[in-house]
Amino acid sequence: MALAFVGGALLGALFGEAFAELRDAVKHFRNKGRKFNSTLEKLESNLENLEPVVKVIKQLSEELDGRKDEIQRLIDQMKKAGECIRECLKIKRWQRPFKTKYGGELNKLNEAIESFCKVDMQVHIRRDVLELKKIWFEKKAVGAGVLCSVPPPPKFIVGLDVPLKELKTMLLKEGKEESLLLVTAPGGCGKTTLVIKLSQDKDIEGKFGKNIFFAVISKNPDLKDTVQKLFHHVGLMPHFQSDEDAVNHLQQLPKQIGSNPILLILDDVWPGSETLLEKFELHMPDSKILVTSRTAFPRFSFTYELKPLNDLDAMTLFRHSASLQDRSSCIADENIKKMLKGCGGFPLALEVIGGSLRGQRAEVQLSRVRKWSNDDIISNPDVYKCLQRSLEFSDPKVKFKECFTDLGSFPEDQRTYAAALIDMWAELYNLDEDGVDAIAILQELAIRHLASLVMTRKDGSEFSRYYNDDFVTQHDLLRELAISESKQEPIEKMQRLIMDIRENALPLWCTQQNQQPTNARLISISTDKLFTSSWCNIQAPNVEVLVLNFQSKIYSLPECVEKMDKLKAVIITNYDFFPAELINFQLLKSPSNLKRIRLERVSIPSLFKAPLWLRSLKKLSLFMCSFGLAFGNSTMKVKDALPNLMEINIDYCNDLVELPAWLCDVILLEKLSITNCHHLSALPKEIKMLENLIVLRLRSCTELSELPDSIKCLQKLRFLDISDCLGIRNLPKDIGELRNLEELHMKGYLNLNLRNGLPQSTEKLKQLKLVICDDEERAKLWEPFKEVLTNLEVRKVEKEISLSWL
């Protein structure tokens, strides 16, 4: 077949078909009782190595362009190998088929296939699989955007048919005069929803293909940061020295992304950012820049003014948000219409007001509608006041309003990870440490449209309550409301103090000599790239949670941390692209009640430049941090420095190659989660010293080649997760010594040697109750043990397509 006529989808199917035919031929030869010589033994082994690549290639289409020649050759070779084996079956046993004319050809073909799978190519194959997985996830995933992916639209949309049609016409027009398009409307009117929905139109996708990019600009734009995200999104990793350098690179972007024109969506552009927009010039025919803003910019040749919803659409959206679609409510339409006048047709206000009624008793709904119907807001529609009024009816017992206000502690237009909120709320409100209470509150906030919650699927028992990939986002108007709610009292009486520092412009109150101590239990300080760590002395004797958000290569903690005697949790997040160095992390040794530390994009070696003593610390979370060699070489005496540490979470730390042996001295450790660390290749044999370990989570550590035999010593281990650990070929032969193991997860891309099956000691896992997998062949591995493991459930779940793996 001529390669030029083979499309990616067909090529993937042919590859899978050729592989399956060859594998079946080898199995049939063995089942016929024919003797395997070394040639076929090697072939059978190589086919096992090739299988994970096959599974992914079968899912791909046009993305195979760069591998077509190689794959086509391999298809031809596998077909010839299958034919040779089938011909060998026709030869009588005494004729010794591999000494016939077929033997030579089979040897040559086997060598060709073996060269693809040989030992010194395993890393190459694994990288191929990772790259193919990335392509597959980017193609198939539905979920929150990554870098410059367009986020998903709301599940329910009304009133945008006409705007979509009109704006689509402009985007499909050819010519440079319409290269800049602006959608303008007040906040909460649906601008972002409109452009997201438009980007998913078939005709728009047909014109721009994969070259549709989405970037949030926000109030304090950063040109380098935005261009960096664009390049990272297409797999390029340049480091810009200046804005001018970033602009120069931007002109080269069209050469890197194929022949389709570009659609660049710049969302939430604020007044004063016109000069930034001028720099986003795309030298590519038919490319478009689509901007959303609350302000109309005169220089745009085409400006589309999005109108609020009409009365009919407003009523439809409100009823949906309040779950009143069936019109069986006791609330008269007249009362609803009167109340909705105060929302002014703004979708955000309608959703939030409707969400506040959702699930309430009919009497409660009627009472609230009557109250709002008689409010003066109906004569002066105000979206902000509508949002504010929706908080009046929150249940004080569940700290709902307080938790909503706490969301203002994190930067605008950034993900706030659920794990950070769990740490915060466990200390502020004494919520459950496993996160169940916190997630319930986040789900309630999402139901009431006060935040957007993105969660991965949870399978299994209580051990599956791992929320590191889950996060919330907020509309900027809702974040402004949260911050406003925190400022209802004088600074010295505030329960939460939220500071947003630009450059070195410190608030006046904190530079005064007669500064009064603040009563805040939560302090959040956000700084930008121009901040030089010139801190003022904040007197905060009652603070329990400290949130530090920054964007710099070097960061110094506020010196006032030393005097925060009641401090229990610290959340430090670097929102820059590269890990930052913390130069005085040792200040945290002073607070004697500090239980939780969460670090994001921080250089870990910088923490060990001086002795580190965190005697009360119970939980340490490291997200996208850099470890370097110093982490493994540290001589820190863990027993003295971290004597009470019970939980360690290490996530997305790509330069973590080997877990240092000294970490195994944390003898009280009960939970160890190392996830998405793709270069972790080994666990130390000293892991056996973690005699109190209950949970071991190693999900998506794709280079991890094996579990050490010493893992059998973890007699208290109840949960083990090796999902997506591509390098693990076999389970430890003594895995049966884990007598208390209750749950094992082995989902996703695993390269287990299915021919060898599970170790015989598996039959000793008497406490094993649940095995989670998403592959039929993996599930069958457990069939021989079900007679012995009478309490075992092997649950096959659907494969979850998640961009979090990236």
C-alpha positions in Angstrom: 0.0 0.0 0.0 1.4 3.4 -1.0 2.2 5.3 2.2 1.1 8.6 0.8 -2.5 7.4 0.7 -2.6 6.0 4.2 -4.3 8.4 6.7 -3.3 8.4 10.3 -6.4 6.7 11.5 -6.1 3.9 9.0 -2.4 3.5 9.7 -3.1 3.2 13.4 -5.7 0.5 12.7 -3.4 -1.3 10.3 -0.6 -1.2 12.9 -3.0 -2.7 15.6 -4.2 -5.3 13.2 -0.7 -6.4 12.1 0.4 -6.6 15.7 -2.7 -8.7 16.8 -2.2 -11.1 13.8 1.4 -11.7 14.7 0.7 -12.1 18.4 -2.1 -14.6 17.6 0.2 -16.5 15.3 2.9 -16.8 18.0 0.3 -17.9 20.6 -1.2 -20.4 18.1 2.2 -21.9 17.4 2.8 -22.3 21.2 -0.7 -23.8 21.7 0.0 -26.4 19.0 2.7 -27.8 21.2 5.5 -26.7 18.9 8.8 -26.2 20.5 9.9 -22.5 20.9 13.5 -21.8 20.1 15.4 -18.7 21.0 14.1 -16.8 18.0 10.4 -17.1 18.9 11.2 -16.6 22.6 12.7 -13.3 21.8 9.8 -12.4 19.5 7.2 -13.2 22.1 9.1 -11.0 24.6 9.4 -8.2 22.2 5.7 -8.2 21.4 5.0 -7.7 25.1 7.3 -4.7 25.1 5.6 -3.3 22.0 2.0 -3.7 23.3 1.7 -0.5 25.3 2.8 1.5 22.2 0.3 -0.3 20.1 -2.6 0.6 22.4 -1.9 4.3 22.1 -1.0 4.3 18.4 -4.5 2.8 17.6 -6.1 5.9 19.2 -4.2 8.4 17.0 -5.0 9.9 13.7 -3.2 12.8 11.9 -0.7 13.1 14.7 1.2 10.1 13.3 2.7 12.1 10.4 6.1 12.1 11.9 6.2 8.3 12.4 4.4 7.1 9.3 7.5 5.6 7.5 8.7 3.8 10.6 5.3 2.4 11.5 4.6 1.3 7.9 7.8 -0.6 7.8 7.0 -2.3 11.0 3.6 -3.2 9.7 5.1 -4.9 6.7 7.6 -6.7 8.8 5.0 -8.0 11.3 2.8 -9.2 8.4 5.7 -11.2 6.9 6.6 -12.6 10.3 3.0 -13.8 10.8 3.0 -15.4 7.3 6.3 -17.2 8.1 5.0 -18.6 11.4 1.8 -19.8 9.8 3.8 -21.5 7.0 6.0 -23.1 9.6 2.9 -24.8 11.1 2.3 -26.6 7.8 5.6 -28.3 8.0 5.8 -31.6 9.8 7.5 -31.7 13.2 10.4 -33.9 12.1 11.3 -31.4 9.3 12.5 -28.9 12.0 10.8 -25.8 10.4 13.3 -23.3 11.6 16.0 -25.0 9.6 13.9 -24.5 6.5 13.8 -21.5 4.1 11.4 -19.8 6.5 13.8 -19.8 9.4 16.2 -17.3 7.8 13.5 -14.9 6.8 11.9 -15.1 10.3 15.3 -14.5 11.9 15.8 -11.3 9.9 12.3 -10.0 10.5 12.6 -10.8 14.2 15.8 -8.9 14.3 14.1 -5.9 12.8 11.2 -6.0 15.3 13.7 -6.7 18.1 15.7 -3.6 17.2 12.5 -1.6 17.9 12.1 -3.2 21.3 15.7 -4.1 22.3 16.9 -3.4 25.8 18.9 -0.3 25.0 15.8 1.2 23.4 13.5 0.8 26.3 13.9 4.4 27.4 13.2 5.5 23.8 10.1 3.4 23.6 8.9 4.6 27.0 9.4 8.2 25.8 7.5 7.4 22.6 4.6 6.1 24.7 4.6 9.2 26.9 4.6 11.4 23.9 1.8 9.4 22.2 -0.2 9.5 25.5 0.2 13.2 25.6 -1.1 13.5 22.0 -4.0 11.2 22.8 -5.0 13.1 26.0 -4.8 16.4 24.2 -7.0 15.0 21.4 -9.6 13.2 23.6 -9.7 15.0 26.9 -12.6 17.0 28.0 -11.9 19.1 31.1 -10.3 22.2 32.3 -7.8 23.8 30.0 -4.1 23.3 30.3 -1.8 26.3 29.6 -3.5 27.8 26.5 -6.2 25.2 25.8 -9.7 26.6 25.5 -11.6 25.7 28.7 -14.9 23.9 28.5 -18.1 26.0 28.3 -20.8 25.9 30.9 -23.1 22.9 30.6 -26.2 25.1 30.2 -26.2 28.2 27.9 -29.0 30.3 26.6 -29.3 33.5 24.6 -26.1 33.3 22.6 -27.4 32.0 19.3 -27.5 35.4 17.6 -24.2 36.6 19.0 -22.5 33.4 18.0 -23.8 33.7 14.4 -22.7 37.3 14.1 -19.3 36.9 15.6 -18.6 33.7 13.7 -19.2 35.6 10.4 -16.5 38.1 11.3 -14.0 35.3 12.3 -14.5 33.5 9.0 -14.0 36.6 7.0 -10.7 36.7 5.2 -8.5 39.8 5.1 -6.1 41.6 7.5 -8.6 44.5 8.3 -10.6 42.2 10.6 -7.6 40.6 12.3 -8.4 42.2 15.6 -11.9 41.7 17.0 -13.2 42.9 20.4 -16.2 41.6 22.4 -17.2 44.1 25.1 -19.8 44.0 27.9 -19.9 44.6 31.6 -18.5 41.9 33.9 -20.8 38.9 34.4 -22.5 39.4 31.0 -21.2 36.2 29.4 -18.2 37.4 27.2 -16.0 34.5 28.1 -18.7 31.9 27.6 -19.4 33.4 24.2 -15.9 33.1 22.9 -15.4 29.7 24.4 -18.5 28.4 22.7 -17.5 30.1 19.5 -14.1 28.3 19.5 -15.9 25.0 19.5 -18.0 25.7 16.4 -17.2 23.1 13.6 -16.6 25.8 11.0 -14.2 27.7 13.3 -12.4 24.5 14.2 -12.3 23.6 10.5 -10.5 26.9 9.7 -8.1 27.2 12.6 -7.6 23.5 13.4 -5.5 23.0 16.6 -4.2 26.5 16.4 -6.9 28.0 18.7 -5.2 29.4 21.9 -6.8 30.9 25.0 -5.0 33.2 27.4 -6.4 35.2 30.3 -4.8 38.6 30.5 -6.3 40.0 33.7 -5.8 43.3 35.6 -2.0 43.0 35.8 -0.8 41.6 32.5 2.5 40.0 31.9 3.6 39.8 28.3 6.5 37.3 28.9 4.3 35.0 30.9 1.5 34.9 28.3 3.9 34.2 25.4 5.7 31.6 27.6 2.4 29.8 28.0 1.8 29.8 24.3 5.2 28.2 23.6 4.8 25.7 26.4 1.4 24.7 25.0 3.0 23.7 21.7 5.8 21.8 23.4 8.5 24.5 23.2 10.4 25.8 26.2 12.2 29.0 25.4 13.3 31.3 28.3 12.7 35.0 27.5 15.1 37.7 28.8 12.6 40.6 28.2 9.3 41.6 26.7 11.1 42.5 23.5 12.6 39.0 23.4 9.2 37.4 23.9 7.7 39.5 21.0 10.5 38.5 18.7 9.9 34.8 19.5 6.2 35.3 19.0 6.8 36.2 15.4 8.4 32.8 14.9 5.4 30.8 16.4 3.5 30.4 13.2 6.5 28.4 11.7 6.2 25.9 14.6 2.6 25.1 14.5 1.7 24.1 11.0 -0.2 25.6 8.1 -3.5 26.5 9.7 -4.1 30.2 10.7 -4.1 31.1 14.4 -7.1 32.1 16.5 -5.7 33.7 19.7 -8.3 34.5 22.3 -7.2 37.1 24.9 -9.7 37.1 27.7 -10.4 39.7 30.3 -8.3 42.6 29.0 -8.4 45.6 31.3 -8.1 49.3 30.5 -4.5 50.4 30.1 -3.5 47.2 28.3 -3.9 48.5 24.7 -0.2 48.7 24.2 0.2 45.1 25.1 -2.4 44.1 22.5 -0.4 45.8 19.8 2.5 43.5 20.5 0.4 40.4 19.8 0.7 40.7 16.0 0.5 37.4 14.2 2.4 37.3 10.9 0.2 34.6 9.3 -2.5 35.0 6.7 -6.1 34.8 8.0 -5.0 34.7 11.7 -7.3 36.4 14.2 -7.0 37.9 17.7 -10.3 37.9 19.6 -10.3 40.0 22.7 -12.9 40.2 25.5 -13.0 43.3 27.8 -15.3 45.3 29.9 -14.0 48.4 28.0 -14.3 49.3 24.3 -10.9 50.1 22.8 -11.2 52.6 19.9 -8.4 51.1 17.8 -10.3 47.9 17.1 -11.8 47.8 13.6 -14.6 45.5 14.8 -16.2 45.7 18.2 -19.1 43.5 19.2 -21.2 44.7 22.1 -22.7 41.7 23.9 -26.2 42.6 25.3 -27.7 41.2 28.6 -30.2 38.4 28.3 -33.8 39.2 27.4 -36.6 38.4 29.8 -37.4 35.0 28.4 -33.8 33.8 28.4 -33.2 35.3 31.8 -36.2 33.3 33.2 -35.0 30.1 31.5 -31.5 30.4 33.0 -32.8 31.3 36.4 -35.2 28.4 36.5 -32.4 26.0 35.4 -30.0 27.3 38.1 -32.7 27.0 40.8 -33.9 23.6 39.5 -37.4 25.0 38.8 -37.6 23.8 35.1 -40.7 21.8 35.6 -42.7 24.9 36.7 -44.1 23.0 39.6 -42.8 25.6 42.1 -45.2 27.5 44.3 -43.5 30.7 43.3 -45.5 32.7 40.8 -43.8 33.9 37.6 -44.8 37.4 38.4 -42.7 37.4 41.6 -39.8 35.8 39.8 -40.0 38.4 37.0 -40.0 41.2 39.5 -37.0 39.8 41.3 -35.1 39.2 38.1 -35.2 42.8 37.2 -32.6 43.4 39.8 -30.3 41.0 37.9 -30.4 43.1 34.8 -30.2 40.1 32.5 -26.6 39.3 33.6 -26.0 35.5 33.4 -23.7 35.4 36.4 -26.2 37.1 38.7 -29.0 34.9 37.5 -27.0 31.7 38.1 -25.8 32.8 41.6 -29.3 33.9 42.7 -30.8 30.8 41.2 -28.2 28.6 42.8 -28.9 30.1 46.3 -32.5 28.7 45.9 -31.5 25.3 44.6 -32.5 22.4 46.9 -34.3 24.6 49.4 -37.8 23.9 50.7 -40.6 25.7 48.8 -41.3 28.0 51.8 -37.7 29.1 51.9 -37.6 29.7 48.2 -40.8 31.8 48.3 -39.6 33.8 51.3 -36.3 34.7 49.6 -38.0 35.6 46.3 -40.5 37.9 48.1 -37.7 39.6 50.0 -35.7 40.2 46.9 -38.8 41.3 44.9 -39.4 44.1 47.4 -35.7 45.1 47.5 -34.7 48.5 46.1 -32.2 46.7 43.8 -34.9 46.0 41.3 -35.2 49.7 40.4 -31.4 50.0 40.0 -30.1 46.7 38.6 -26.6 45.9 40.0 -24.9 42.6 39.3 -22.5 43.1 42.3 -25.3 43.7 44.8 -27.1 40.6 43.5 -24.0 38.5 44.1 -23.7 40.1 47.6 -27.3 39.4 48.5 -26.9 35.7 47.6 -24.6 35.3 50.6 -27.2 36.5 53.1 -28.8 33.0 53.3 -25.8 30.8 54.0 -25.8 28.3 56.8 -23.5 29.6 59.6 -23.0 26.1 60.9 -21.0 24.9 57.9 -18.8 28.0 57.6 -20.1 28.4 54.0 -19.7 32.2 53.8 -16.3 32.1 55.5 -15.0 29.5 53.1 -16.3 31.5 50.1 -14.5 34.6 51.5 -11.3 32.6 52.0 -11.1 32.0 48.2 -10.1 35.6 47.8 -6.7 34.6 49.4 -5.5 33.3 46.1 -4.6 35.3 42.9 -6.9 36.3 40.2 -7.4 33.9 37.2 -5.4 31.1 38.8 -6.3 27.6 39.8 -6.8 27.2 43.6 -6.0 23.6 44.4 -8.4 21.7 46.7 -5.5 20.3 48.6 -4.4 23.8 49.7 -8.0 24.6 50.8 -8.2 21.3 52.7 -5.0 22.3 54.7 -6.4 25.8 55.3 -9.8 24.8 56.5 -8.7 21.9 58.6 -6.8 24.4 60.8 -9.2 27.3 60.6 -12.5 25.5 61.0 -11.4 22.1 62.4 -12.7 20.3 59.3 -11.9 16.6 58.7 -8.3 16.1 57.7 -9.2 13.7 54.9 -10.8 16.5 53.0 -14.4 15.2 52.9 -15.8 18.3 54.6 -13.8 20.7 52.5 -14.8 19.0 49.3 -18.5 19.1 50.4 -18.2 22.9 50.8 -16.6 23.3 47.5 -19.3 21.3 45.8 -21.9 23.5 47.5 -20.1 26.6 46.2 -20.1 25.1 42.7 -23.8 24.3 42.9 -24.5 27.9 43.9 -22.3 29.1 41.0 -20.0 30.9 43.4 -17.0 28.9 42.1 -16.2 26.3 39.5 -15.0 23.0 40.7 -13.0 20.5 38.6 -12.6 17.0 40.1 -11.1 13.8 38.9 -13.1 10.6 39.3 -12.7 8.8 42.6 -12.7 5.0 42.6 -12.6 2.7 45.5 -12.8 3.3 49.2 -11.7 6.0 51.7 -8.1 5.6 50.4 -9.2 7.1 47.1 -9.9 10.4 48.7 -6.9 12.1 47.2 -7.6 15.6 45.9 -4.3 16.8 44.6 -5.6 17.1 41.0 -8.8 18.9 41.9 -9.1 22.6 41.8 -11.5 25.6 41.8 -11.6 28.8 39.7 -13.6 31.9 40.3 -15.1 34.6 38.1 -13.2 37.9 38.9 -16.4 39.6 40.1 -16.9 36.8 42.7 -13.3 37.1 43.8 -13.7 40.9 44.2 -16.8 40.1 46.3 -14.9 37.7 48.5 -12.1 40.3 49.1 -14.7 42.9 49.8 -16.5 40.7 52.4 -13.1 40.3 54.2 -12.8 44.1 54.6 -16.0 44.8 56.4 -14.2 45.6 59.6 -11.2 47.8 60.6 -7.8 46.1 59.9 -7.2 45.4 63.6 -10.4 43.5 63.9 -10.4 41.6 60.5 -10.5 37.8 60.7 -8.7 37.5 57.4 -6.2 40.0 56.0 -5.7 39.9 52.2 -2.9 42.0 50.8 -2.1 42.5 47.1 1.2 44.3 46.8 2.3 45.7 43.4 6.0 46.5 43.0 7.0 47.7 46.5 3.9 49.7 47.2 3.2 48.5 50.8 -0.1 49.4 52.4 0.1 52.6 54.4 -1.2 51.1 57.6 1.6 48.6 57.8 4.4 51.1 57.5 3.2 53.3 60.4 5.2 53.2 63.6 2.1 53.0 65.8 0.7 50.1 63.9 -2.0 48.2 65.8 -1.8 44.4 65.9 -4.3 42.7 63.6 -6.6 40.0 65.0 -6.6 38.1 61.7 -6.5 34.3 61.8 -5.7 34.1 58.1 -3.2 36.3 56.3 -2.7 36.2 52.5 0.1 38.3 50.8 0.4 38.4 47.0 3.4 40.1 45.3 4.4 40.5 41.7 7.7 40.1 39.9 8.9 43.6 40.8 8.6 43.1 44.5 12.0 43.1 46.2 11.1 41.5 49.5 11.3 44.7 51.5 8.8 43.6 54.2 7.1 45.7 56.8 6.7 44.4 60.3 3.1 43.0 60.5 2.0 42.3 64.0 -0.3 39.3 63.8 -0.1 37.3 67.0 -3.3 35.3 66.3 -2.6 34.2 62.7 -3.1 30.5 62.1 -2.8 30.2 58.3 -0.4 32.1 56.2 -0.8 32.2 52.4 2.1 33.6 50.4 1.7 34.1 46.6 4.6 35.4 44.6 6.2 35.6 41.1 10.0 35.8 41.4 13.1 33.7 41.2 14.2 34.5 44.7 11.8 35.0 47.5 12.2 36.0 51.2 9.7 35.1 53.8 8.4 38.0 55.9 10.5 38.3 59.1 7.3 38.6 61.1 6.8 34.9 60.6 9.1 34.3 63.6 6.5 35.9 65.9 3.5 34.1 64.6 3.3 31.8 67.6 -0.1 30.3 66.7 0.7 29.6 63.1 -0.5 26.1 62.0 -0.4 26.0 58.2 1.7 27.7 55.6 0.9 27.7 51.9 3.7 29.1 49.6 3.0 29.3 45.9 5.2 30.6 43.2 3.1 31.5 40.1 6.2 32.0 37.9 7.2 29.4 35.3 10.4 28.3 37.0 11.1 27.1 40.6 12.1 29.9 43.0 14.7 29.9 45.7 13.5 30.6 49.3 16.3 32.2 51.1 15.1 32.3 54.7 12.8 29.2 55.0 14.4 28.6 58.4 12.2 31.3 59.9 9.4 28.6 60.0 11.3 26.8 62.8 10.0 29.4 65.3 6.2 28.7 65.3 5.9 25.8 67.7 2.4 24.8 66.4 3.1 24.6 62.7 1.5 21.4 61.4 1.2 21.8 57.6 3.5 23.2 54.9 2.5 23.3 51.2 5.1 24.5 48.6 4.5 25.0 44.9 7.3 25.6 42.3 10.0 26.0 44.9 13.6 24.9 44.8 13.9 22.3 47.6 17.7 22.4 47.9 17.4 26.1 49.0 15.5 24.9 52.1 18.5 22.9 53.4 21.2 25.7 53.4 20.8 25.9 57.1 19.6 23.5 59.7 15.9 22.9 59.5 13.9 22.0 62.6 10.1 21.5 62.2 9.3 19.4 65.2 5.5 19.9 65.1 5.1 19.4 61.4 2.7 16.6 60.5 2.1 17.1 56.7 4.4 18.2 54.0 3.2 18.8 50.4 5.5 19.6 47.5 3.9 20.4 44.2 5.9 21.1 41.0 9.0 21.6 43.1 12.7 21.2 41.9 14.8 18.8 43.9 18.2 18.7 42.3 21.1 16.5 43.7 21.2 18.3 47.0 18.0 16.7 48.1 19.4 13.2 47.9 22.7 14.2 49.4 21.3 16.0 52.4 22.7 15.0 55.7 19.7 16.2 57.6 18.9 14.1 60.7 15.2 13.5 60.0 14.5 11.9 63.3 15.5 15.2 65.0 14.3 17.7 62.4 10.9 16.1 61.5 10.0 13.8 64.4 6.2 14.0 64.0 5.8 14.1 60.2 3.0 11.7 59.2 2.2 12.6 55.6 4.3 13.5 52.6 2.9 14.4 49.2 5.2 14.9 46.2 3.4 15.7 43.0 4.6 16.7 39.5 8.3 17.0 40.6 9.9 16.0 37.3 13.6 16.1 38.4 13.0 13.7 41.3 15.0 10.7 40.1 15.5 8.7 43.3 13.8 8.9 46.6 16.6 9.6 49.1 17.2 6.9 51.7 17.3 9.4 54.6 13.6 10.1 54.0 12.9 6.6 55.2 14.0 7.7 58.7 10.6 9.4 59.1 9.4 6.5 61.1 6.0 7.9 62.1 5.1 8.4 58.4 1.6 6.9 57.6 1.0 8.3 54.1 3.5 8.7 51.3 2.2 9.9 47.9 4.6 10.3 45.0 2.5 11.0 41.9 3.3 12.3 38.4 7.0 12.3 39.0 7.9 10.9 35.6 11.7 10.6 36.2 11.5 8.7 39.5 13.3 5.5 38.7 13.7 3.8 42.0 12.6 3.5 45.6 15.3 2.9 48.2 15.4 -0.5 49.8 15.4 1.4 53.1 11.7 2.0 52.5 11.2 -1.1 54.8 12.0 1.2 57.7 8.6 3.0 57.3 7.0 0.5 59.5 3.9 2.7 60.2 3.2 3.3 56.5 -0.5 2.8 55.7 -0.8 4.5 52.3 1.7 4.2 49.4 0.6 6.0 46.3 3.0 5.9 43.3 0.6 6.9 40.5 2.0 8.0 37.1 5.6 7.5 38.0 6.3 6.4 34.5 10.0 5.7 34.8 9.7 3.6 38.0 11.1 0.2 37.0 10.2 -1.9 40.0 8.9 -2.0 43.6 11.8 -3.0 45.9 11.6 -6.5 47.5 11.9 -4.8 50.9 8.4 -3.4 50.4 7.3 -6.7 51.9 8.3 -5.4 55.3 5.5 -2.7 55.3 3.2 -4.8 57.5 0.8 -1.9 58.2 0.3 -1.0 54.5 -3.4 -1.0 53.6 -3.4 0.8 50.2 -1.1 0.6 47.2 -1.5 2.5 43.9 0.8 1.8 41.0 -1.6 3.1 38.2 0.2 4.4 35.1 3.6 3.1 36.3 4.7 2.2 32.9 8.1 0.8 33.8 6.8 -1.8 36.3 6.9 -5.2 34.6 6.3 -7.5 37.6 5.0 -7.2 41.1 7.5 -8.2 43.9 7.5 -12.0 44.3 6.9 -11.6 48.1 4.0 -9.2 47.7 1.9 -11.6 49.6 3.8 -10.6 52.8 1.7 -7.4 52.8 -0.7 -9.1 55.1 -2.8 -6.0 55.8 -3.1 -4.8 52.2 -6.8 -4.0 51.6 -6.8 -2.1 48.3 -4.6 -2.1 45.2 -5.0 0.2 42.2 -3.4 -0.8 38.9 -5.2 1.4 36.3 -4.0 3.1 33.2 -0.9 2.3 31.3 0.9 -0.5 33.0 3.4 -2.7 31.2 2.9 -5.8 33.4 4.3 -9.1 32.1 0.9 -10.8 31.5 2.6 -14.1 30.5 4.1 -14.6 33.9 0.9 -13.7 35.7 0.9 -12.6 39.4 3.4 -13.9 41.9 2.2 -17.1 43.7 2.5 -15.3 47.1 -0.5 -13.2 46.0 -2.7 -15.9 47.5 -1.5 -14.7 51.0 -3.2 -11.3 50.6 -6.1 -12.4 52.8 -7.2 -8.9 53.7 -7.3 -7.7 50.1 -10.8 -6.5 49.4 -10.6 -4.4 46.3 -8.5 -4.3 43.1 -9.2 -1.4 40.7 -8.1 -1.7 37.0 -9.4 -0.6 33.7 -8.2 -3.4 31.5 -9.8 -6.8 30.9 -6.6 -8.7 30.6 -5.3 -7.2 33.9 -8.6 -8.1 35.6 -8.2 -11.7 34.4 -4.9 -12.0 36.2 -6.8 -12.2 39.5 -9.2 -15.0 38.5 -6.9 -17.9 39.7 -6.8 -16.3 43.2 -10.5 -15.6 43.8 -11.1 -19.1 45.3 -8.5 -18.3 48.0 -9.1 -14.5 48.4 -12.8 -14.9 49.1 -13.4 -11.2 50.0 -11.8 -9.9 46.9 -13.6 -7.7 44.4 -11.9 -6.9 41.1 -13.5 -3.8 39.8 -13.0 -2.8 36.2 -13.6 0.9 35.7 -13.8 2.9 32.5 -10.6 4.6 31.5 -10.5 8.1 32.6 -9.2 10.7 30.2 -7.6 13.4 32.2 -5.3 16.3 31.3 -4.0 16.3 34.8 -1.4 13.7 33.7 0.2 16.4 31.6 
